[in-house]
Amino acid sequence: MQVGPIIFKSEDSEYLFSLPLTKHQIIFSKLFNVYIRNIFYVLIVMIPCILSYAGFININETVVLLFIICCLFIPFIPILISV
């Protein structure tokens, strides 16, 4: 997983703040961008894990549900740490 090295201090912040957007919308947009990027990293790591795990057990609805929940909530960890 990756947290953008500069979430709030980018060069375009002054330009963005001059637009008719609230500061909350700008920050949410930047955090959402980090979240989407982290989902891809989690999928890259977890898909091979679930495929190798499938050799030992039968994949059922519980395993798939756990996989989906982990893929959606694990990317929040770096965002929470950075905020």
All heavy atoms as an XYZ file, in Angstrom:
677
protein
N       0.827     -1.174      0.000
C       0.000      0.000      0.000
C       0.876      1.243      0.000
O       2.006      1.202      0.433
C      -0.893     -0.018      1.224
C      -1.981     -1.057      1.119
S      -3.042     -1.026      2.530
C      -1.984     -1.814      3.707
N       0.305      2.292     -0.456
C       1.101      3.498     -0.605
C       0.269      4.702     -0.204
O      -0.903      4.802     -0.541
C       1.524      3.620     -2.062
C       2.228      4.897     -2.371
C       2.546      4.980     -3.850
O       2.457      4.005     -4.559
N       2.903      6.143     -4.307
N       0.891      5.563      0.522
C       0.285      6.864      0.813
C       1.037      7.866     -0.022
O       2.262      7.853     -0.061
C       0.409      7.212      2.311
C      -0.100      8.604      2.582
C      -0.320      6.204      3.150
N       0.297      8.708     -0.732
C       0.958      9.714     -1.553
C       1.925     10.520     -0.715
O       1.614     10.902      0.408
N       3.140     10.753     -1.217
C       4.144     11.443     -0.404
C       3.719     12.851     -0.011
O       4.088     13.342      1.032
C       5.384     11.472     -1.295
C       4.867     11.279     -2.672
C       3.607     10.465     -2.548
N       2.934     13.478     -0.858
C       2.469     14.829     -0.546
C       0.976     14.849     -0.822
O       0.554     14.947     -1.966
C       3.188     15.882     -1.406
C       4.680     15.820     -1.173
C       2.655     17.261     -1.101
C       5.476     16.696     -2.093
N       0.185     14.732      0.225
C      -1.265     14.719      0.031
C      -1.799     16.135      0.021
O      -2.586     16.523     -0.827
C      -1.955     13.890      1.124
C      -1.543     12.437      0.983
C      -3.463     14.020      1.031
C      -2.102     11.542      2.033
N      -1.375     16.949      0.970
C      -1.963     18.268      1.136
C      -1.075     19.399      0.658
O      -1.492     20.536      0.630
C      -2.303     18.510      2.607
C      -3.251     17.482      3.145
C      -2.825     16.551      4.054
C      -4.563     17.447      2.729
C      -3.696     15.605      4.548
C      -5.440     16.504      3.215
C      -5.003     15.573      4.128
N       0.175     19.130      0.275
C       1.109     20.200     -0.058
C       1.464     20.219     -1.542
O       2.576     20.548     -1.898
C       2.388     20.037      0.761
C       2.174     20.157      2.247
C       3.476     19.988      2.973
C       3.267     20.037      4.466
N       4.490     19.790      5.194
N       0.558     19.870     -2.398
C       0.888     19.855     -3.819
C       0.881     21.278     -4.384
O       0.311     22.197     -3.797
C      -0.094     18.973     -4.585
O      -1.394     19.468     -4.427
N       1.518     21.435     -5.528
C       1.649     22.766     -6.125
C       0.308     23.304     -6.618
O       0.141     24.498     -6.802
C       2.642     22.726     -7.294
C       4.077     22.526     -6.894
C       4.407     21.066     -6.632
O       3.733     20.182     -7.186
O       5.335     20.818     -5.869
N      -0.635     22.416     -6.884
C      -1.915     22.863     -7.419
C      -2.907     23.266     -6.333
O      -4.039     23.640     -6.646
C      -2.520     21.786     -8.306
C      -2.772     20.487     -7.568
O      -2.244     20.325     -6.456
O      -3.482     19.642     -8.123
N      -2.528     23.238     -5.090
C      -3.454     23.566     -4.004
C      -3.943     25.012     -4.096
O      -5.128     25.270     -3.902
C      -2.801     23.338     -2.644
O      -2.580     21.970     -2.445
N      -3.049     25.942     -4.383
C      -3.469     27.343     -4.488
C      -4.453     27.536     -5.639
O      -5.425     28.274     -5.510
C      -2.255     28.242     -4.664
C      -1.389     28.313     -3.426
C      -0.232     29.263     -3.623
O      -0.289     30.090     -4.550
O       0.719     29.173     -2.844
N      -4.207     26.834     -6.744
C      -5.134     26.925     -7.867
C      -6.486     26.307     -7.490
O      -7.536     26.875     -7.789
C      -4.553     26.219     -9.091
C      -5.537     26.092    -10.223
C      -5.924     27.194    -10.956
C      -6.088     24.856    -10.548
C      -6.842     27.087    -11.980
C      -7.007     24.740    -11.574
C      -7.379     25.849    -12.282
O      -8.287     25.736    -13.288
N      -6.448     25.163     -6.834
C      -7.698     24.503     -6.450
C      -8.494     25.335     -5.458
O      -9.718     25.402     -5.533
C      -7.404     23.124     -5.862
C      -6.946     22.058     -6.850
C      -6.542     20.803     -6.103
C      -8.020     21.758     -7.864
N      -7.810     25.976     -4.526
C      -8.508     26.791     -3.546
C      -9.124     28.040     -4.172
O     -10.028     28.629     -3.613
C      -7.585     27.183     -2.396
C      -7.250     26.031     -1.495
C      -5.979     25.891     -0.978
C      -8.205     25.091     -1.151
C      -5.667     24.835     -0.142
C      -7.906     24.031     -0.321
C      -6.641     23.895      0.185
N      -8.626     28.445     -5.343
C      -9.215     29.610     -6.006
C     -10.495     29.247     -6.760
O     -11.249     30.128     -7.139
C      -8.206     30.234     -6.965
O      -7.969     29.365     -8.065
N     -10.739     27.972     -6.993
C     -11.952     27.537     -7.683
C     -13.141     27.551     -6.716
O     -12.961     27.586     -5.507
C     -11.747     26.120     -8.237
C     -10.694     25.971     -9.319
C     -10.517     24.504     -9.666
C     -11.077     26.748    -10.557
N     -14.349     27.501     -7.255
C     -15.524     27.511     -6.363
C     -15.781     26.135     -5.740
O     -16.837     25.538     -5.877
C     -16.663     27.926     -7.293
C     -16.244     27.479     -8.636
C     -14.749     27.617     -8.654
N     -14.774     25.615     -5.086
C     -14.866     24.340     -4.376
C     -14.564     24.585     -2.906
O     -13.763     25.445     -2.570
C     -13.844     23.339     -4.929
C     -13.954     22.957     -6.392
C     -12.725     22.179     -6.812
C     -15.204     22.148     -6.648
N     -15.183     23.784     -2.068
C     -14.856     23.906     -0.650
C     -13.573     23.139     -0.365
O     -13.178     22.253     -1.122
C     -15.992     23.357      0.224
O     -16.113     21.948     -0.020
C     -17.311     24.052     -0.071
N     -12.938     23.486      0.734
C     -11.708     22.795      1.109
C     -11.979     21.325      1.399
O     -11.149     20.470      1.117
C     -11.089     23.463      2.325
C     -10.558     24.839      2.032
C      -9.935     25.475      3.245
C      -9.478     26.872      2.898
N      -8.850     27.547      4.026
N     -13.159     21.026      1.922
C     -13.504     19.634      2.211
C     -13.619     18.811      0.925
O     -13.212     17.656      0.893
C     -14.819     19.566      2.992
C     -14.721     20.168      4.347
N     -14.044     19.574      5.378
C     -15.205     21.330      4.836
C     -14.115     20.318      6.448
N     -14.818     21.414      6.149
N     -14.138     19.402     -0.133
C     -14.236     18.687     -1.401
C     -12.859     18.399     -1.982
O     -12.621     17.323     -2.528
C     -15.056     19.507     -2.404
C     -16.514     19.583     -2.087
C     -17.246     20.547     -3.008
O     -16.661     21.512     -3.497
N     -18.520     20.281     -3.223
N     -11.956     19.333     -1.871
C     -10.601     19.146     -2.397
C      -9.869     18.068     -1.615
O      -9.251     17.169     -2.200
C      -9.829     20.477     -2.366
C     -10.490     21.481     -3.316
C      -8.366     20.274     -2.733
C      -9.985     22.888     -3.167
N      -9.951     18.118     -0.306
C      -9.268     17.123      0.525
C      -9.880     15.746      0.315
O      -9.164     14.753      0.199
C      -9.312     17.546      2.000
C      -8.453     18.791      2.186
C      -8.855     16.436      2.918
C      -8.566     19.430      3.543
N     -11.212     15.673      0.230
C     -11.870     14.397     -0.010
C     -11.457     13.815     -1.349
O     -11.225     12.612     -1.472
C     -13.393     14.561      0.053
C     -14.128     13.290     -0.225
C     -14.171     12.291      0.731
C     -14.753     13.088     -1.444
C     -14.842     11.109      0.470
C     -15.416     11.908     -1.709
C     -15.465     10.907     -0.749
N     -11.334     14.668     -2.358
C     -10.908     14.208     -3.671
C      -9.504     13.620     -3.631
O      -9.241     12.572     -4.222
C     -10.959     15.370     -4.654
O     -10.327     15.037     -5.848
N      -8.605     14.280     -2.932
C      -7.230     13.778     -2.840
C      -7.172     12.467     -2.053
O      -6.473     11.536     -2.442
C      -6.327     14.825     -2.201
C      -6.097     16.009     -3.105
C      -5.138     16.984     -2.512
C      -4.931     18.142     -3.473
N      -3.814     18.961     -3.099
N      -7.922     12.376     -0.963
C      -7.941     11.141     -0.188
C      -8.605     10.005     -0.968
O      -8.185      8.851     -0.876
C      -8.639     11.364      1.146
C      -7.891     12.225      2.144
C      -8.719     12.437      3.393
C      -6.552     11.611      2.488
N      -9.627     10.315     -1.735
C     -10.284      9.298     -2.550
C      -9.339      8.775     -3.621
O      -9.331      7.579     -3.927
C     -11.552      9.873     -3.183
C     -12.385      8.849     -3.882
C     -13.096      7.912     -3.151
C     -12.454      8.815     -5.264
C     -13.863      6.956     -3.792
C     -13.217      7.869     -5.914
C     -13.929      6.933     -5.175
N      -8.514      9.645     -4.175
C      -7.518      9.230     -5.147
C      -6.525      8.247     -4.521
O      -6.176      7.230     -5.121
C      -6.792     10.457     -5.699
C      -5.818     10.107     -6.783
O      -5.851      9.033     -7.356
N      -4.929     11.035     -7.075
N      -6.084      8.533     -3.317
C      -5.177      7.630     -2.602
C      -5.879      6.309     -2.306
O      -5.292      5.234     -2.452
C      -4.669      8.291     -1.294
C      -3.909      7.304     -0.436
C      -3.800      9.482     -1.624
N      -7.157      6.356     -1.927
C      -7.916      5.149     -1.618
C      -8.045      4.252     -2.852
O      -7.821      3.045     -2.765
C      -9.295      5.526     -1.087
C     -10.190      4.346     -0.829
C      -9.940      3.504      0.249
C     -11.270      4.071     -1.653
C     -10.749      2.424      0.486
C     -12.081      2.988     -1.416
C     -11.826      2.162     -0.345
O     -12.626      1.080     -0.115
N      -8.376      4.822     -4.000
C      -8.513      4.032     -5.226
C      -7.177      3.401     -5.608
O      -7.120      2.224     -5.982
C      -9.048      4.907     -6.380
C     -10.465      5.370     -6.084
C      -8.992      4.179     -7.710
C     -11.482      4.249     -5.998
N      -6.098      4.149     -5.487
C      -4.769      3.613     -5.806
C      -4.420      2.464     -4.859
O      -3.879      1.444     -5.281
C      -3.733      4.727     -5.706
C      -2.464      4.401     -6.406
C      -1.527      5.575     -6.493
N      -2.115      6.840     -6.109
C      -1.468      7.809     -5.503
N      -0.194      7.662     -5.237
N      -2.061      8.931     -5.186
N      -4.753      2.605     -3.586
C      -4.460      1.554     -2.621
C      -5.304      0.306     -2.858
O      -4.851     -0.806     -2.577
C      -4.673      2.060     -1.199
C      -3.563      2.973     -0.752
O      -2.492      2.986     -1.342
N      -3.812      3.752      0.274
N      -6.524      0.461     -3.368
C      -7.332     -0.715     -3.692
C      -6.641     -1.554     -4.761
O      -6.620     -2.785     -4.678
C      -8.747     -0.303     -4.145
C      -9.585      0.076     -2.935
C      -9.441     -1.436     -4.896
C     -10.994      0.485     -3.252
N      -6.057     -0.907     -5.750
C      -5.352     -1.663     -6.781
C      -4.153     -2.405     -6.207
O      -3.894     -3.549     -6.566
C      -4.929     -0.748     -7.929
C      -6.076     -0.273     -8.762
C      -6.334      1.074     -8.873
C      -6.899     -1.165     -9.413
C      -7.393      1.523     -9.645
C      -7.970     -0.735    -10.181
C      -8.212      0.609    -10.299
N      -3.420     -1.784     -5.295
C      -2.291     -2.467     -4.665
C      -2.764     -3.664     -3.842
O      -2.142     -4.725     -3.852
C      -1.491     -1.514     -3.778
C      -0.731     -0.474     -4.542
C      -0.862      0.870     -4.242
C       0.130     -0.816     -5.573
C      -0.166      1.840     -4.944
C       0.828      0.144     -6.290
C       0.673      1.465     -5.966
O       1.360      2.411     -6.663
N      -3.857     -3.512     -3.130
C      -4.389     -4.613     -2.329
C      -4.829     -5.754     -3.238
O      -4.573     -6.927     -2.942
C      -5.550     -4.123     -1.437
C      -6.328     -5.280     -0.853
C      -5.018     -3.250     -0.331
N      -5.475     -5.439     -4.341
C      -5.900     -6.488     -5.267
C      -4.710     -7.225     -5.861
O      -4.751     -8.446     -6.015
C      -6.762     -5.889     -6.380
C      -8.154     -5.442     -5.975
C      -8.854     -4.760     -7.141
C      -8.965     -6.609     -5.471
N      -3.655     -6.499     -6.178
C      -2.460     -7.136     -6.726
C      -1.872     -8.121     -5.724
O      -1.393     -9.198     -6.094
C      -1.416     -6.069     -7.139
C      -1.897     -5.333     -8.372
C      -0.049     -6.692     -7.391
C      -1.064     -4.115     -8.729
N      -1.929     -7.804     -4.445
C      -1.374     -8.689     -3.419
C      -2.346     -9.821     -3.071
O      -1.947    -10.971     -2.922
C      -1.015     -7.881     -2.149
C      -0.670     -8.778     -1.003
C       0.126     -6.929     -2.446
N      -3.635     -9.509     -2.975
C      -4.576    -10.485     -2.449
C      -5.074    -11.497     -3.475
O      -5.452    -12.606     -3.103
C      -5.758     -9.770     -1.794
C      -5.356     -9.090     -0.510
S      -6.723     -8.376      0.372
C      -7.495     -9.830      1.028
N      -5.092    -11.173     -4.748
C      -5.552    -12.146     -5.743
C      -4.642    -13.365     -5.799
O      -5.136    -14.494     -5.767
C      -5.745    -11.472     -7.115
C      -7.007    -10.612     -7.071
C      -5.843    -12.502     -8.234
C      -7.268     -9.833     -8.320
N      -3.308    -13.212     -5.852
C      -2.479    -14.424     -5.799
C      -2.636    -15.188     -4.482
O      -2.583    -16.426     -4.473
C      -1.043    -13.898     -5.952
C      -1.185    -12.578     -6.580
C      -2.492    -12.031     -6.125
N      -2.857    -14.463     -3.394
C      -3.046    -15.140     -2.108
C      -4.310    -15.991     -2.116
O      -4.297    -17.139     -1.658
C      -3.118    -14.121     -0.971
S      -1.590    -13.236     -0.686
N      -5.391    -15.456     -2.623
C      -6.648    -16.206     -2.643
C      -6.562    -17.376     -3.618
O      -7.121    -18.447     -3.364
C      -7.855    -15.291     -2.946
C      -9.181    -15.964     -2.590
C      -7.937    -14.892     -4.372
C      -9.567    -15.833     -1.187
N      -5.826    -17.202     -4.713
C      -5.676    -18.314     -5.653
C      -4.822    -19.435     -5.063
O      -5.125    -20.615     -5.257
C      -5.073    -17.812     -6.966
C      -5.970    -16.895     -7.798
C      -5.227    -16.402     -9.031
C      -7.255    -17.593     -8.178
N      -3.768    -19.084     -4.349
C      -2.959    -20.128     -3.722
C      -3.696    -20.772     -2.548
O      -3.563    -21.958     -2.298
C      -1.621    -19.561     -3.265
O      -1.814    -18.601     -2.261
N      -4.509    -19.997     -1.850
C      -5.301    -20.519     -0.746
C      -6.394    -21.458     -1.251
O      -6.799    -22.371     -0.555
C      -5.909    -19.351      0.033
C      -6.540    -19.711      1.348
C      -5.777    -20.252      2.378
C      -7.893    -19.478      1.575
C      -6.346    -20.566      3.585
C      -8.468    -19.791      2.783
C      -7.697    -20.339      3.788
O      -8.268    -20.653      4.982
N      -6.837    -21.251     -2.482
C      -7.879    -22.094     -3.070
C      -7.399    -23.525     -3.260
O      -8.210    -24.447     -3.328
C      -8.336    -21.510     -4.394
N      -6.101    -23.745     -3.312
C      -5.576    -25.102     -3.426
C      -5.754    -25.912     -2.160
O      -5.767    -27.142     -2.198
N      -5.913    -25.245     -1.017
C      -6.045    -25.942      0.257
C      -7.489    -26.105      0.718
O      -7.808    -27.047      1.423
C      -5.258    -25.209      1.346
C      -3.788    -25.176      1.081
C      -3.162    -23.995      0.741
C      -3.021    -26.320      1.156
C      -1.806    -23.950      0.492
C      -1.668    -26.304      0.909
C      -1.054    -25.107      0.570
N      -8.351    -25.172      0.356
C      -9.753    -25.240      0.780
C     -10.664    -24.978     -0.412
O     -10.215    -24.531     -1.465
C     -10.082    -24.221      1.891
C      -9.957    -22.782      1.357
C      -9.239    -24.416      3.115
C     -10.657    -21.776      2.214
N     -11.919    -25.238     -0.217
C     -12.912    -24.886     -1.236
C     -13.311    -23.430     -1.039
O     -13.581    -23.008      0.076
C     -14.144    -25.776     -1.125
C     -13.835    -27.206     -1.478
O     -12.956    -27.467     -2.291
N     -14.539    -28.136     -0.868
N     -13.343    -22.691     -2.117
C     -13.760    -21.294     -2.054
C     -15.282    -21.262     -1.954
O     -15.982    -21.791     -2.816
C     -13.301    -20.517     -3.303
C     -11.786    -20.563     -3.438
C     -13.793    -19.085     -3.264
C     -11.043    -19.780     -2.408
N     -15.790    -20.673     -0.892
C     -17.236    -20.539     -0.729
C     -17.594    -19.071     -0.547
O     -16.741    -18.195     -0.655
C     -17.737    -21.393      0.439
C     -17.031    -21.061      1.728
O     -16.424    -20.005      1.857
N     -17.115    -21.960      2.699
N     -18.848    -18.807     -0.254
C     -19.317    -17.426     -0.147
C     -18.652    -16.677      0.997
O     -18.413    -15.475      0.914
C     -20.842    -17.393      0.049
C     -21.622    -17.910     -1.130
C     -21.761    -19.424     -1.111
O     -21.548    -20.036     -0.043
O     -22.053    -19.991     -2.165
N     -18.346    -17.378      2.071
C     -17.721    -16.738      3.229
C     -16.327    -16.227      2.887
O     -15.966    -15.106      3.256
C     -17.637    -17.722      4.410
O     -18.928    -18.264      4.653
C     -17.109    -17.035      5.640
N     -15.557    -17.022      2.184
C     -14.202    -16.617      1.805
C     -14.264    -15.436      0.834
O     -13.493    -14.479      0.953
C     -13.433    -17.804      1.197
C     -12.083    -17.360      0.673
C     -13.276    -18.912      2.211
N     -15.184    -15.472     -0.105
C     -15.327    -14.378     -1.063
C     -15.760    -13.101     -0.349
O     -15.232    -12.014     -0.618
C     -16.320    -14.757     -2.181
C     -16.619    -13.565     -3.079
C     -15.772    -15.909     -3.000
N     -16.700    -13.211      0.583
C     -17.147    -12.046      1.342
C     -16.001    -11.470      2.173
O     -15.809    -10.248      2.215
C     -18.324    -12.409      2.244
C     -18.909    -11.272      3.063
C     -19.497    -10.213      2.159
C     -19.954    -11.808      4.017
N     -15.229    -12.315      2.820
C     -14.076    -11.853      3.596
C     -13.050    -11.170      2.692
O     -12.481    -10.136      3.055
C     -13.439    -13.021      4.338
C     -12.278    -12.700      5.242
C     -12.715    -11.770      6.365
C     -11.687    -13.966      5.802
N     -12.823    -11.716      1.509
C     -11.899    -11.117      0.547
C     -12.368     -9.723      0.139
O     -11.584     -8.776      0.092
C     -11.780    -12.035     -0.670
C     -10.923    -11.490     -1.773
C      -9.548    -11.509     -1.656
C     -11.489    -10.960     -2.918
C      -8.746    -11.010     -2.664
C     -10.704    -10.459     -3.932
C      -9.333    -10.484     -3.800
N     -13.652     -9.587     -0.152
C     -14.188     -8.284     -0.571
C     -14.094     -7.271      0.558
O     -13.703     -6.114      0.350
C     -15.635     -8.443     -1.071
C     -15.638     -9.215     -2.387
C     -16.305     -7.084     -1.255
C     -17.009     -9.620     -2.867
N     -14.426     -7.693      1.776
C     -14.343     -6.786      2.922
C     -12.911     -6.333      3.158
O     -12.648     -5.152      3.387
C     -14.947     -7.447      4.177
C     -16.459     -7.552      4.023
C     -14.595     -6.665      5.437
C     -17.134     -8.359      5.099
N     -11.976     -7.257      3.076
C     -10.563     -6.889      3.253
C     -10.093     -5.939      2.155
O      -9.364     -4.988      2.428
C      -9.694     -8.141      3.269
S      -9.856     -9.112      4.756
N     -10.514     -6.186      0.926
C     -10.106     -5.313     -0.184
C     -10.656     -3.903     -0.032
O     -10.042     -2.946     -0.485
C     -10.570     -5.897     -1.512
S      -9.561     -7.250     -2.077
N     -11.806     -3.767      0.609
C     -12.389     -2.439      0.754
C     -11.880     -1.688      1.981
O     -11.812     -0.460      1.968
C     -13.917     -2.540      0.812
C     -14.586     -2.986     -0.486
C     -16.071     -3.139     -0.273
C     -14.296     -2.036     -1.610
N     -11.517     -2.417      3.050
C     -11.141     -1.739      4.287
C      -9.645     -1.624      4.526
O      -9.209     -0.719      5.229
C     -11.806     -2.413      5.489
C     -13.274     -2.122      5.570
C     -14.193     -3.131      5.418
C     -13.717     -0.833      5.773
C     -15.549     -2.871      5.483
C     -15.070     -0.552      5.835
C     -15.989     -1.581      5.689
N      -8.836     -2.489      3.965
C      -7.382     -2.398      4.160
C      -6.812     -1.083      3.611
O      -5.939     -0.486      4.239
C      -6.672     -3.632      3.579
C      -6.930     -4.839      4.487
C      -5.180     -3.394      3.428
C      -6.348     -6.126      3.976
N      -7.280     -0.565      2.457
C      -6.732      0.703      1.967
C      -7.019      1.906      2.869
O      -6.394      2.942      2.721
C      -7.397      0.886      0.606
C      -7.744     -0.471      0.172
C      -8.086     -1.210      1.408
N      -7.938      1.783      3.818
C      -8.194      2.882      4.742
C      -7.077      3.067      5.755
O      -6.904      4.152      6.301
C      -9.511      2.663      5.505
C     -10.724      3.110      4.782
C     -11.727      2.231      4.477
C     -10.860      4.429      4.386
C     -12.854      2.633      3.804
C     -11.984      4.857      3.715
C     -12.974      3.946      3.412
N      -6.307      2.029      6.013
C      -5.268      2.094      7.060
C      -4.249      3.187      6.770
O      -3.980      4.030      7.627
C      -4.616      0.706      7.257
C      -5.669     -0.272      7.803
C      -3.419      0.806      8.196
C      -5.210     -1.707      7.820
N      -3.634      3.266      5.564
C      -2.681      4.365      5.326
C      -3.333      5.741      5.350
O      -2.709      6.724      5.751
C      -2.099      4.072      3.944
C      -2.521      2.722      3.588
C      -3.656      2.337      4.437
N      -4.591      5.829      4.918
C      -5.276      7.114      4.947
C      -5.487      7.565      6.389
O      -5.261      8.733      6.726
C      -6.614      7.022      4.184
C      -6.351      6.801      2.698
C      -7.435      8.280      4.386
C      -7.569      6.501      1.887
N      -5.890      6.647      7.240
C      -6.075      6.998      8.641
C      -4.760      7.384      9.315
O      -4.716      8.285     10.142
C      -6.730      5.840      9.392
C      -8.180      5.548      9.021
C      -8.661      4.295      9.741
C      -9.065      6.722      9.345
N      -3.695      6.711      8.938
C      -2.392      7.040      9.509
C      -1.943      8.433      9.053
O      -1.389      9.208      9.843
C      -1.352      5.965      9.118
C      -1.672      4.664      9.847
C       0.059      6.429      9.438
C      -0.834      3.488      9.378
N      -2.196      8.764      7.791
C      -1.724     10.051      7.282
C      -2.576     11.214      7.761
O      -2.098     12.334      7.833
C      -1.701     10.043      5.757
O      -3.010      9.970      5.238
N      -3.827     10.956      8.072
C      -4.702     12.038      8.509
C      -4.609     12.154     10.011
O      -4.459     13.121     10.611
C      -6.162     11.778      8.089
C      -7.090     12.790      8.703
C      -6.268     11.807      6.589
